[in-house]
Amino acid sequence: MKAQGTVTTTRPPHTPRIPPLPPAQWPPVLRSLLADSRQDGPGRENLFGTLAHHPVLAHAWLSLARVLTHEGTLGHRRRELIVLRVAHRLDAPYVHGRHRTPAADAGLTAMEIDATAADLATATHPWQPEDRALLEAADLLAVNSSVPEGLWDRLARALDPEQLVELLVLAGQTATMCTTLNTLRTPSDSTARQPSLTVLLDRDRCCSAGQCVGAAPEVFDQDESDGRVALLDPHPDARYADEVRFAADLCPGGAITLLDPEETPHP
């Protein structure tokens, strides 16, 4: 029986419990980390926007992620197999969808990527022994189950001690992020709701501060000949809209003008 005076509130099942912060509200270090990780492909804006609520923790987590991604010894293919499988086991579509592109870049075929979300006991995909051992380990580590000696021996025949330690940390880090994003109902990045922009430049007003390049490096650059702004894309992808607007706001000379779909200038 509900206590007198108690108010029960409900949220739509897909409404974020803590909405991701837009890039304009991120601390500079977080924007810099996002710019540095562009090579990892799209799909991090809402992840970074969620972490932006706790900048100190965001920096620590992203530092670990950078080590695992760029300084790890497992190799790209093994890493993506583990991430995809843990994301599948924890029903984390954000993470699984985010890693489809890096997995393809690591050499996994579309069939293999799809097979990471299949039941290993009944699936017919012909995994190589090492791949299957990694997937079986990911299944267990995702739910904090012990790894039996037979499976550990199979892993140890393929991986050295450094790689085995990295495998365990990678699975744990992936599980932590899957659980966090699932619990907060963080949505996958979507450009459908973001307006496209047209970027106009007045280079005569540029004072070579370079702040626009730091805010939106996909759209702006500095001309090596005179140091003034150079426009890389006058019609940037809609997922960069917040960053481009932030760059326009930062410009001390007012050299950047943005036109939204209704062609309303953004000062």
MARBALUM-540344 format. One record per residue: residue in one letter; x, y, z of N, C-alpha, C in turn; residue number from 1. Coordinates in steps of 0.02 Angstrom, whole numbers, plus 50000, padded with zeros to 5 digits. Example, Ala and Ser with C-alpha at 12.3 -4.5 7.8 and 13.67 -1.06 7.14 Angstrom:
REM residues 2
{"a", {50660, 49716, 50390}, {50615, 49775, 50390}, {50660, 49835, 50390}, 1} {"s", {50642, 49888, 50354}, {50684, 49947, 50357}, {50645, 50002, 50394}, 2} 
***
This chain:
REM residues 267
{"m", {50042, 49940, 50000}, {50000, 50000, 50000}, {50044, 50062, 50000}, 1} {"k", {50029, 50110, 49956}, {50070, 50169, 49950}, {50059, 50215, 50010}, 2} {"a", {50113, 50241, 50039}, {50107, 50285, 50097}, {50072, 50350, 50077}, 3} {"q", {50033, 50377, 50124}, {49997, 50439, 50111}, {50046, 50495, 50096}, 4} {"g", {50031, 50533, 50043}, {50073, 50589, 50026}, {50129, 50572, 49978}, 5} {"t", {50139, 50507, 49964}, {50192, 50487, 49918}, {50170, 50500, 49846}, 6} {"v", {50213, 50532, 49808}, {50199, 50547, 49738}, {50243, 50502, 49694}, 7} {"t", {50212, 50465, 49651}, {50249, 50421, 49606}, {50254, 50454, 49538}, 8} {"t", {50315, 50462, 49514}, {50325, 50491, 49448}, {50355, 50439, 49402}, 9} {"t", {50338, 50444, 49339}, {50365, 50398, 49290}, {50395, 50438, 49233}, 10} {"r", {50444, 50408, 49199}, {50475, 50438, 49141}, {50460, 50395, 49081}, 11} {"p", {50456, 50425, 49023}, {50453, 50383, 48963}, {50514, 50338, 48962}, 12} {"p", {50507, 50275, 48939}, {50561, 50227, 48945}, {50625, 50246, 48907}, 13} {"h", {50620, 50292, 48859}, {50680, 50309, 48821}, {50706, 50379, 48837}, 14} {"t", {50677, 50411, 48888}, {50700, 50478, 48908}, {50763, 50472, 48950}, 15} {"p", {50818, 50507, 48932}, {50879, 50503, 48972}, {50867, 50525, 49044}, 16} {"r", {50893, 50487, 49091}, {50887, 50506, 49161}, {50932, 50566, 49176}, 17} {"i", {50990, 50569, 49145}, {51034, 50627, 49149}, {51052, 50645, 49077}, 18} {"p", {51020, 50696, 49048}, {51032, 50712, 48978}, {51105, 50732, 48966}, 19} {"p", {51135, 50708, 48912}, {51204, 50728, 48895}, {51209, 50804, 48886}, 20} {"l", {51264, 50833, 48909}, {51275, 50904, 48901}, {51299, 50918, 48829}, 21} {"p", {51277, 50972, 48798}, {51301, 50990, 48731}, {51374, 51011, 48734}, 22} {"p", {51411, 51005, 48679}, {51483, 51021, 48679}, {51499, 51091, 48705}, 23} {"a", {51455, 51140, 48694}, {51469, 51208, 48717}, {51475, 51211, 48793}, 24} {"q", {51448, 51162, 48829}, {51451, 51162, 48903}, {51505, 51115, 48930}, 25} {"w", {51544, 51084, 48885}, {51597, 51040, 48909}, {51657, 51081, 48931}, 26} {"p", {51696, 51055, 48979}, {51758, 51089, 48996}, {51807, 51083, 48938}, 27} {"p", {51854, 51131, 48930}, {51900, 51130, 48873}, {51938, 51065, 48864}, 28} {"v", {51958, 51034, 48920}, {51997, 50972, 48914}, {51956, 50917, 48881}, 29} {"l", {51891, 50915, 48893}, {51849, 50864, 48864}, {51839, 50877, 48789}, 30} {"r", {51831, 50940, 48770}, {51826, 50956, 48699}, {51891, 50938, 48663}, 31} {"s", {51947, 50949, 48696}, {52011, 50932, 48666}, {52018, 50856, 48657}, 32} {"l", {51996, 50818, 48706}, {51999, 50745, 48701}, {51956, 50720, 48644}, 33} {"l", {51897, 50750, 48635}, {51854, 50730, 48581}, {51887, 50745, 48514}, 34} {"a", {51917, 50803, 48508}, {51950, 50821, 48446}, {52008, 50773, 48431}, 35} {"d", {52045, 50754, 48483}, {52101, 50708, 48474}, {52080, 50638, 48454}, 36} {"s", {52017, 50620, 48470}, {51995, 50552, 48457}, {51951, 50547, 48395}, 37} {"r", {51951, 50597, 48352}, {51910, 50595, 48291}, {51926, 50533, 48249}, 38} {"q", {51989, 50511, 48252}, {52009, 50453, 48212}, {51971, 50390, 48233}, 39} {"d", {51940, 50390, 48291}, {51903, 50332, 48315}, {51834, 50328, 48284}, 40} {"g", {51817, 50376, 48241}, {51752, 50374, 48209}, {51698, 50412, 48248}, 41} {"p", {51638, 50417, 48219}, {51584, 50454, 48250}, {51552, 50414, 48307}, 42} {"g", {51508, 50448, 48343}, {51467, 50413, 48393}, {51488, 50423, 48464}, 43} {"r", {51523, 50477, 48480}, {51546, 50487, 48549}, {51515, 50548, 48582}, 44} {"e", {51477, 50589, 48545}, {51453, 50652, 48573}, {51410, 50642, 48636}, 45} {"n", {51363, 50596, 48634}, {51321, 50586, 48693}, {51359, 50550, 48749}, 46} {"l", {51407, 50508, 48731}, {51450, 50477, 48782}, {51490, 50531, 48817}, 47} {"f", {51524, 50574, 48779}, {51563, 50627, 48810}, {51518, 50676, 48847}, 48} {"g", {51459, 50689, 48818}, {51412, 50735, 48851}, {51387, 50708, 48918}, 49} {"t", {51382, 50642, 48924}, {51364, 50612, 48988}, {51421, 50617, 49038}, 50} {"l", {51481, 50601, 49015}, {51539, 50606, 49059}, {51554, 50678, 49080}, 51} {"a", {51531, 50726, 49039}, {51544, 50797, 49055}, {51512, 50819, 49120}, 52} {"h", {51464, 50781, 49145}, {51434, 50798, 49210}, {51484, 50787, 49267}, 53} {"h", {51538, 50750, 49254}, {51589, 50736, 49305}, {51657, 50742, 49272}, 54} {"p", {51682, 50803, 49261}, {51743, 50813, 49221}, {51804, 50775, 49246}, 55} {"v", {51814, 50771, 49312}, {51873, 50736, 49339}, {51869, 50662, 49322}, 56} {"l", {51810, 50633, 49332}, {51801, 50562, 49315}, {51806, 50552, 49240}, 57} {"a", {51780, 50599, 49201}, {51783, 50593, 49128}, {51855, 50590, 49105}, 58} {"h", {51898, 50632, 49133}, {51968, 50633, 49113}, {52002, 50566, 49130}, 59} {"a", {51987, 50540, 49190}, {52018, 50477, 49210}, {51994, 50419, 49166}, 60} {"w", {51929, 50417, 49153}, {51902, 50363, 49113}, {51928, 50366, 49041}, 61} {"l", {51930, 50426, 49013}, {51953, 50433, 48944}, {52028, 50420, 48938}, 62} {"s", {52065, 50433, 48991}, {52137, 50417, 48990}, {52146, 50341, 48986}, 63} {"l", {52107, 50304, 49025}, {52110, 50231, 49021}, {52088, 50206, 48953}, 64} {"a", {52034, 50236, 48926}, {52009, 50215, 48861}, {52062, 50228, 48807}, 65} {"r", {52098, 50282, 48813}, {52150, 50297, 48764}, {52207, 50246, 48767}, 66} {"v", {52226, 50226, 48827}, {52278, 50175, 48833}, {52255, 50109, 48800}, 67} {"l", {52194, 50089, 48815}, {52168, 50026, 48788}, {52161, 50029, 48712}, 68} {"t", {52143, 50088, 48687}, {52131, 50094, 48615}, {52194, 50105, 48575}, 69} {"h", {52239, 50147, 48601}, {52297, 50167, 48561}, {52364, 50139, 48585}, 70} {"e", {52366, 50116, 48646}, {52430, 50091, 48673}, {52425, 50019, 48695}, 71} {"g", {52368, 49988, 48685}, {52359, 49919, 48706}, {52397, 49870, 48661}, 72} {"t", {52405, 49809, 48686}, {52443, 49757, 48650}, {52399, 49701, 48623}, 73} {"l", {52334, 49703, 48638}, {52289, 49651, 48612}, {52283, 49654, 48537}, 74} {"g", {52286, 49713, 48508}, {52273, 49721, 48437}, {52201, 49742, 48426}, 75} {"h", {52190, 49777, 48371}, {52124, 49806, 48358}, {52070, 49752, 48351}, 76} {"r", {52084, 49700, 48315}, {52033, 49649, 48303}, {52010, 49616, 48368}, 77} {"r", {52057, 49595, 48408}, {52039, 49564, 48472}, {51999, 49612, 48516}, 78} {"r", {52023, 49674, 48518}, {51989, 49724, 48560}, {51917, 49733, 48539}, 79} {"e", {51905, 49740, 48475}, {51836, 49751, 48452}, {51792, 49690, 48463}, 80} {"l", {51820, 49630, 48457}, {51781, 49570, 48472}, {51757, 49571, 48544}, 81} {"i", {51802, 49589, 48589}, {51784, 49591, 48661}, {51731, 49644, 48673}, 82} {"v", {51741, 49704, 48647}, {51694, 49759, 48659}, {51625, 49742, 48631}, 83} {"l", {51623, 49717, 48570}, {51558, 49701, 48539}, {51522, 49646, 48579}, 84} {"r", {51559, 49596, 48601}, {51527, 49540, 48636}, {51502, 49562, 48705}, 85} {"v", {51542, 49600, 48741}, {51519, 49624, 48807}, {51457, 49669, 48798}, 86} {"a", {51459, 49712, 48748}, {51401, 49755, 48736}, {51339, 49714, 48719}, 87} {"h", {51348, 49661, 48681}, {51290, 49617, 48666}, {51265, 49584, 48730}, 88} {"r", {51309, 49556, 48769}, {51289, 49519, 48829}, {51252, 49565, 48879}, 89} {"l", {51272, 49629, 48880}, {51240, 49676, 48927}, {51185, 49717, 48894}, 90} {"d", {51166, 49696, 48833}, {51111, 49729, 48797}, {51121, 49804, 48795}, 91} {"a", {51179, 49824, 48770}, {51198, 49895, 48766}, {51203, 49916, 48693}, 92} {"p", {51147, 49934, 48662}, {51148, 49951, 48591}, {51191, 50012, 48575}, 93} {"y", {51196, 50059, 48622}, {51238, 50118, 48609}, {51309, 50095, 48595}, 94} {"v", {51337, 50054, 48640}, {51407, 50034, 48633}, {51416, 49987, 48573}, 95} {"h", {51370, 49940, 48564}, {51377, 49894, 48507}, {51373, 49932, 48441}, 96} {"g", {51325, 49978, 48435}, {51319, 50016, 48374}, {51378, 50062, 48363}, 97} {"r", {51403, 50092, 48416}, {51461, 50137, 48412}, {51523, 50101, 48386}, 98} {"h", {51530, 50037, 48402}, {51591, 50001, 48385}, {51586, 49961, 48320}, 99} {"r", {51532, 49966, 48285}, {51528, 49931, 48221}, {51579, 49958, 48171}, 100} {"t", {51585, 50024, 48169}, {51633, 50054, 48122}, {51706, 50039, 48141}, 101} {"p", {51726, 50049, 48204}, {51795, 50030, 48222}, {51809, 49956, 48211}, 102} {"a", {51758, 49914, 48221}, {51768, 49842, 48210}, {51781, 49828, 48136}, 103} {"a", {51744, 49861, 48093}, {51755, 49852, 48021}, {51825, 49877, 48002}, 104} {"d", {51845, 49934, 48032}, {51912, 49960, 48018}, {51966, 49913, 48043}, 105} {"a", {51950, 49873, 48094}, {51998, 49825, 48121}, {52001, 49760, 48082}, 106} {"g", {51959, 49754, 48031}, {51961, 49695, 47988}, {51905, 49646, 47996}, 107} {"l", {51859, 49659, 48042}, {51802, 49614, 48051}, {51753, 49624, 47994}, 108} {"t", {51728, 49571, 47966}, {51678, 49576, 47913}, {51610, 49592, 47943}, 109} {"a", {51564, 49614, 47900}, {51496, 49628, 47923}, {51464, 49565, 47953}, 110} {"m", {51479, 49507, 47923}, {51452, 49444, 47949}, {51480, 49429, 48018}, 111} {"e", {51545, 49442, 48028}, {51575, 49430, 48093}, {51547, 49478, 48146}, 112} {"i", {51538, 49541, 48127}, {51510, 49589, 48174}, {51440, 49568, 48196}, 113} {"d", {51400, 49546, 48148}, {51332, 49523, 48165}, {51336, 49461, 48209}, 114} {"a", {51385, 49418, 48196}, {51391, 49355, 48234}, {51413, 49366, 48306}, 115} {"t", {51442, 49425, 48322}, {51458, 49439, 48392}, {51396, 49446, 48435}, 116} {"a", {51338, 49454, 48402}, {51275, 49460, 48439}, {51232, 49397, 48432}, 117} {"a", {51264, 49342, 48416}, {51228, 49278, 48408}, {51245, 49231, 48465}, 118} {"d", {51203, 49183, 48477}, {51214, 49133, 48529}, {51271, 49086, 48507}, 119} {"l", {51324, 49084, 48545}, {51382, 49043, 48526}, {51365, 48969, 48525}, 120} {"a", {51317, 48949, 48566}, {51301, 48878, 48570}, {51264, 48853, 48508}, 121} {"t", {51227, 48897, 48476}, {51187, 48876, 48419}, {51206, 48909, 48353}, 122} {"a", {51248, 48960, 48356}, {51267, 48996, 48295}, {51310, 48952, 48250}, 123} {"t", {51303, 48964, 48186}, {51340, 48924, 48137}, {51401, 48959, 48110}, 124} {"h", {51415, 49021, 48134}, {51473, 49057, 48107}, {51537, 49020, 48125}, 125} {"p", {51582, 49010, 48077}, {51643, 48970, 48089}, {51699, 49012, 48120}, 126} {"w", {51692, 49027, 48184}, {51744, 49065, 48218}, {51809, 49025, 48222}, 127} {"q", {51865, 49060, 48214}, {51929, 49028, 48227}, {51936, 49014, 48302}, 128} {"p", {51976, 48965, 48321}, {51982, 48947, 48393}, {51998, 49005, 48439}, 129} {"e", {52045, 49048, 48418}, {52063, 49104, 48461}, {52004, 49152, 48468}, 130} {"d", {51970, 49168, 48413}, {51913, 49213, 48416}, {51859, 49185, 48462}, 131} {"r", {51846, 49121, 48456}, {51794, 49091, 48497}, {51813, 49093, 48571}, 132} {"a", {51876, 49083, 48587}, {51898, 49087, 48656}, {51887, 49157, 48684}, 133} {"l", {51902, 49208, 48643}, {51892, 49277, 48665}, {51818, 49292, 48677}, 134} {"l", {51775, 49268, 48633}, {51704, 49279, 48641}, {51676, 49243, 48702}, 135} {"e", {51699, 49182, 48713}, {51676, 49145, 48773}, {51699, 49180, 48836}, 136} {"a", {51760, 49206, 48836}, {51785, 49242, 48894}, {51744, 49306, 48906}, 137} {"a", {51728, 49341, 48852}, {51688, 49402, 48858}, {51619, 49387, 48887}, 138} {"d", {51589, 49330, 48867}, {51524, 49311, 48895}, {51527, 49305, 48970}, 139} {"l", {51580, 49275, 48995}, {51586, 49263, 49067}, {51605, 49327, 49104}, 140} {"l", {51653, 49364, 49077}, {51676, 49425, 49111}, {51623, 49478, 49114}, 141} {"a", {51579, 49480, 49064}, {51527, 49531, 49062}, {51480, 49525, 49121}, 142} {"v", {51471, 49464, 49146}, {51424, 49453, 49201}, {51461, 49431, 49265}, 143} {"n", {51526, 49445, 49266}, {51567, 49432, 49326}, {51567, 49358, 49345}, 144} {"s", {51568, 49314, 49295}, {51574, 49243, 49309}, {51647, 49222, 49305}, 145} {"s", {51665, 49168, 49339}, {51734, 49145, 49339}, {51751, 49114, 49272}, 146} {"v", {51815, 49119, 49254}, {51840, 49089, 49193}, {51869, 49021, 49209}, 147} {"p", {51841, 48967, 49183}, {51866, 48900, 49200}, {51936, 48888, 49174}, 148} {"e", {51971, 48840, 49204}, {52040, 48828, 49187}, {52049, 48810, 49113}, 149} {"g", {52003, 48770, 49086}, {52011, 48751, 49016}, {52010, 48811, 48969}, 150} {"l", {51964, 48858, 48981}, {51960, 48917, 48939}, {52021, 48961, 48951}, 151} {"w", {52042, 48967, 49014}, {52101, 49007, 49028}, {52163, 48980, 48993}, 152} {"d", {52170, 48915, 48991}, {52226, 48884, 48956}, {52224, 48900, 48882}, 153} {"r", {52164, 48900, 48852}, {52158, 48917, 48781}, {52178, 48990, 48769}, 154} {"l", {52157, 49033, 48814}, {52176, 49103, 48807}, {52252, 49113, 48816}, 155} {"a", {52280, 49078, 48864}, {52352, 49085, 48879}, {52396, 49059, 48823}, 156} {"r", {52369, 49013, 48783}, {52408, 48989, 48725}, {52411, 49041, 48670}, 157} {"a", {52361, 49086, 48669}, {52359, 49136, 48616}, {52385, 49205, 48637}, 158} {"l", {52383, 49218, 48703}, {52401, 49284, 48728}, {52456, 49280, 48779}, 159} {"d", {52499, 49331, 48782}, {52550, 49333, 48834}, {52520, 49365, 48897}, 160} {"p", {52557, 49364, 48953}, {52529, 49390, 49016}, {52504, 49463, 49011}, 161} {"e", {52542, 49505, 48976}, {52520, 49575, 48970}, {52453, 49579, 48934}, 162} {"q", {52444, 49539, 48883}, {52382, 49540, 48845}, {52324, 49511, 48886}, 163} {"l", {52339, 49461, 48927}, {52287, 49432, 48969}, {52261, 49483, 49020}, 164} {"v", {52306, 49520, 49050}, {52286, 49572, 49097}, {52244, 49625, 49061}, 165} {"e", {52267, 49644, 49002}, {52231, 49695, 48963}, {52161, 49671, 48944}, 166} {"l", {52155, 49607, 48927}, {52090, 49578, 48911}, {52041, 49587, 48968}, 167} {"l", {52063, 49572, 49029}, {52019, 49577, 49087}, {51999, 49650, 49100}, 168} {"v", {52047, 49696, 49095}, {52031, 49766, 49107}, {51985, 49794, 49053}, 169} {"l", {51997, 49774, 48991}, {51955, 49796, 48936}, {51883, 49773, 48945}, 170} {"a", {51874, 49711, 48963}, {51806, 49685, 48973}, {51772, 49722, 49031}, 171} {"g", {51809, 49735, 49084}, {51780, 49771, 49141}, {51763, 49843, 49124}, 172} {"q", {51808, 49876, 49088}, {51795, 49946, 49068}, {51734, 49951, 49022}, 173} {"t", {51729, 49903, 48976}, {51671, 49903, 48931}, {51607, 49890, 48969}, 174} {"a", {51609, 49843, 49016}, {51549, 49828, 49055}, {51528, 49887, 49097}, 175} {"t", {51577, 49923, 49125}, {51560, 49983, 49164}, {51524, 50035, 49122}, 176} {"m", {51550, 50047, 49062}, {51518, 50097, 49020}, {51450, 50074, 48996}, 177} {"c", {51443, 50010, 48979}, {51378, 49984, 48958}, {51326, 49993, 49013}, 178} {"t", {51345, 49975, 49074}, {51299, 49981, 49131}, {51280, 50054, 49143}, 179} {"t", {51329, 50098, 49140}, {51316, 50169, 49152}, {51269, 50197, 49100}, 180} {"l", {51283, 50185, 49036}, {51242, 50213, 48982}, {51172, 50182, 48982}, 181} {"n", {51168, 50117, 48997}, {51102, 50085, 49000}, {51060, 50113, 49056}, 182} {"t", {51090, 50121, 49115}, {51053, 50145, 49173}, {51030, 50217, 49163}, 183} {"l", {51073, 50258, 49132}, {51055, 50328, 49120}, {51012, 50336, 49057}, 184} {"r", {51002, 50282, 49020}, {50963, 50284, 48957}, {50992, 50335, 48909}, 185} {"t", {51058, 50336, 48905}, {51092, 50382, 48859}, {51076, 50363, 48788}, 186} {"p", {51050, 50409, 48748}, {51031, 50391, 48679}, {51091, 50387, 48633}, 187} {"s", {51085, 50348, 48581}, {51137, 50347, 48529}, {51137, 50415, 48494}, 188} {"d", {51196, 50434, 48470}, {51201, 50498, 48434}, {51156, 50495, 48373}, 189} {"s", {51120, 50549, 48361}, {51075, 50552, 48304}, {51080, 50621, 48273}, 190} {"t", {51084, 50624, 48208}, {51085, 50689, 48174}, {51017, 50709, 48149}, 191} {"a", {50967, 50665, 48158}, {50901, 50678, 48129}, {50869, 50741, 48157}, 192} {"r", {50884, 50755, 48222}, {50851, 50812, 48253}, {50892, 50876, 48249}, 193} {"q", {50954, 50870, 48221}, {50998, 50928, 48220}, {50993, 50963, 48152}, 194} {"p", {50985, 51029, 48152}, {50982, 51064, 48088}, {51051, 51066, 48055}, 195} {"s", {51052, 51063, 47990}, {51114, 51073, 47954}, {51129, 51148, 47953}, 196} {"l", {51192, 51165, 47941}, {51213, 51235, 47942}, {51251, 51252, 47879}, 197} {"t", {51249, 51315, 47861}, {51294, 51343, 47810}, {51341, 51391, 47845}, 198} {"v", {51406, 51383, 47834}, {51456, 51424, 47867}, {51482, 51476, 47817}, 199} {"l", {51479, 51539, 47837}, {51506, 51594, 47797}, {51564, 51626, 47835}, 200} {"l", {51617, 51643, 47799}, {51676, 51673, 47830}, {51691, 51742, 47800}, 201} {"d", {51712, 51786, 47844}, {51741, 51850, 47823}, {51813, 51849, 47847}, 202} {"r", {51858, 51826, 47804}, {51928, 51818, 47825}, {51961, 51885, 47843}, 203} {"d", {51935, 51940, 47816}, {51963, 52005, 47833}, {51953, 52022, 47907}, 204} {"r", {51904, 51991, 47938}, {51890, 52005, 48009}, {51926, 51955, 48055}, 205} {"c", {51958, 51905, 48025}, {51992, 51854, 48066}, {52055, 51884, 48097}, 206} {"c", {52063, 51873, 48163}, {52123, 51897, 48198}, {52171, 51841, 48216}, 207} {"s", {52162, 51782, 48185}, {52209, 51725, 48192}, {52213, 51698, 48263}, 208} {"a", {52158, 51703, 48300}, {52158, 51677, 48369}, {52160, 51601, 48369}, 209} {"g", {52130, 51569, 48319}, {52132, 51496, 48315}, {52083, 51459, 48359}, 210} {"q", {52039, 51496, 48394}, {51993, 51462, 48440}, {51942, 51420, 48402}, 211} {"c", {51924, 51442, 48342}, {51876, 51402, 48303}, {51905, 51335, 48284}, 212} {"v", {51969, 51332, 48271}, {52002, 51269, 48252}, {52000, 51220, 48311}, 213} {"g", {52011, 51246, 48370}, {52008, 51203, 48429}, {51938, 51178, 48444}, 214} {"a", {51888, 51220, 48429}, {51819, 51201, 48444}, {51790, 51154, 48392}, 215} {"a", {51807, 51164, 48329}, {51777, 51123, 48275}, {51830, 51109, 48222}, 216} {"p", {51877, 51065, 48237}, {51933, 51053, 48190}, {51911, 51019, 48126}, 217} {"e", {51850, 50990, 48125}, {51826, 50959, 48063}, {51804, 51011, 48012}, 218} {"v", {51792, 51072, 48036}, {51762, 51124, 47993}, {51811, 51182, 47980}, 219} {"f", {51854, 51197, 48030}, {51899, 51254, 48023}, {51972, 51233, 48028}, 220} {"d", {52014, 51271, 47994}, {52086, 51262, 47998}, {52118, 51331, 47994}, 221} {"q", {52183, 51333, 48006}, {52219, 51396, 47999}, {52264, 51392, 47938}, 222} {"d", {52260, 51443, 47895}, {52301, 51446, 47835}, {52374, 51456, 47856}, 223} {"e", {52418, 51413, 47832}, {52488, 51417, 47852}, {52521, 51480, 47825}, 224} {"s", {52494, 51508, 47772}, {52526, 51567, 47741}, {52514, 51631, 47781}, 225} {"d", {52455, 51639, 47810}, {52441, 51701, 47847}, {52411, 51691, 47916}, 226} {"g", {52399, 51628, 47935}, {52374, 51614, 48002}, {52300, 51626, 48011}, 227} {"r", {52266, 51649, 47959}, {52195, 51663, 47966}, {52154, 51600, 47952}, 228} {"v", {52091, 51603, 47970}, {52048, 51545, 47967}, {52039, 51521, 47895}, 229} {"a", {52037, 51456, 47887}, {52020, 51424, 47823}, {51961, 51379, 47835}, 230} {"l", {51914, 51379, 47789}, {51853, 51340, 47796}, {51861, 51274, 47760}, 231} {"l", {51855, 51220, 47799}, {51862, 51153, 47770}, {51798, 51127, 47740}, 232} {"d", {51741, 51148, 47769}, {51677, 51122, 47745}, {51623, 51175, 47758}, 233} {"p", {51597, 51208, 47706}, {51546, 51258, 47717}, {51477, 51230, 47735}, 234} {"h", {51468, 51164, 47725}, {51406, 51131, 47744}, {51423, 51070, 47787}, 235} {"p", {51445, 51080, 47848}, {51469, 51025, 47889}, {51414, 50976, 47909}, 236} {"d", {51436, 50915, 47924}, {51390, 50864, 47947}, {51352, 50891, 48008}, 237} {"a", {51288, 50875, 48011}, {51245, 50902, 48064}, {51268, 50883, 48134}, 238} {"r", {51304, 50827, 48141}, {51326, 50808, 48209}, {51376, 50857, 48238}, 239} {"y", {51405, 50901, 48196}, {51453, 50950, 48221}, {51420, 51018, 48233}, 240} {"a", {51354, 51021, 48230}, {51319, 51086, 48234}, {51336, 51123, 48299}, 241} {"d", {51334, 51088, 48356}, {51347, 51122, 48419}, {51418, 51149, 48422}, 242} {"e", {51465, 51110, 48395}, {51535, 51132, 48397}, {51546, 51192, 48352}, 243} {"v", {51514, 51192, 48293}, {51521, 51249, 48247}, {51491, 51312, 48279}, 244} {"r", {51433, 51304, 48311}, {51403, 51362, 48345}, {51449, 51388, 48400}, 245} {"f", {51479, 51343, 48436}, {51525, 51362, 48489}, {51585, 51399, 48460}, 246} {"a", {51610, 51375, 48402}, {51666, 51410, 48369}, {51647, 51480, 48349}, 247} {"a", {51586, 51489, 48323}, {51563, 51555, 48304}, {51558, 51601, 48365}, 248} {"d", {51535, 51574, 48421}, {51530, 51614, 48482}, {51599, 51634, 48508}, 249} {"l", {51649, 51591, 48498}, {51716, 51605, 48523}, {51753, 51656, 48481}, 250} {"c", {51736, 51662, 48418}, {51775, 51703, 48371}, {51777, 51776, 48394}, 251} {"p", {51835, 51802, 48414}, {51838, 51871, 48440}, {51827, 51924, 48386}, 252} {"g", {51840, 51906, 48322}, {51831, 51955, 48269}, {51764, 51952, 48235}, 253} {"g", {51722, 51904, 48255}, {51657, 51897, 48223}, {51662, 51878, 48150}, 254} {"a", {51712, 51837, 48133}, {51724, 51820, 48063}, {51679, 51764, 48038}, 255} {"i", {51644, 51730, 48084}, {51604, 51671, 48065}, {51530, 51688, 48071}, 256} {"t", {51494, 51676, 48017}, {51421, 51684, 48017}, {51390, 51617, 47998}, 257} {"l", {51339, 51597, 48035}, {51305, 51534, 48023}, {51235, 51545, 47999}, 258} {"l", {51214, 51508, 47949}, {51146, 51509, 47925}, {51113, 51443, 47941}, 259} {"d", {51057, 51446, 47977}, {51020, 51385, 47993}, {50975, 51368, 47933}, 260} {"p", {50935, 51315, 47937}, {50893, 51297, 47879}, {50847, 51352, 47856}, 261} {"e", {50828, 51398, 47901}, {50785, 51453, 47881}, {50826, 51514, 47861}, 262} {"e", {50894, 51504, 47858}, {50939, 51557, 47837}, {50936, 51617, 47884}, 263} {"t", {50930, 51601, 47948}, {50932, 51654, 47999}, {51004, 51660, 48024}, 264} {"p", {51037, 51718, 48017}, {51106, 51723, 48037}, {51115, 51710, 48111}, 265} {"h", {51170, 51676, 48127}, {51189, 51666, 48197}, {51249, 51711, 48210}, 266} {"p", {51244, 51761, 48254}, {51297, 51809, 48261}, {51362, 51777, 48285}, 267} 
***
